[in-house]
Amino acid sequence: MNNDIWVQWFTKVFIKNCGKARPQLLILDSHHSHEVLEMLELAEKERIHILVLPPQTTHMLQPLDRVVFKPMKTAYEILHRIFGCQS
């Protein structure tokens, strides 16, 4: 993702859809494409806090992975063992 596309996404998608309540929090992985000064300045202006997860830790720290997808994966595996083995 190049810088222009990232800034466009941030302004036209994220800011437009995150609501008017401030401050907001945007959680990002540590990919270098997120290090765009223009986006960080816009975030500061819009009172949007940026939280960058440390490298190689997103699988443990990413909220959806821990709260939504892990329990869903566990439930799916249980159901697969129960119903998948009866064929």
Secondary structure, DSSP 8 states (H G I E B T S, - for coil): --HHHHHHHIIIIIIHHS-S-SSEEEEE---GGG--HHHHHHHHHTTEEEEE--TT-HHHH-HHIIIIIHHHHHHHHHHHHHHHTT-
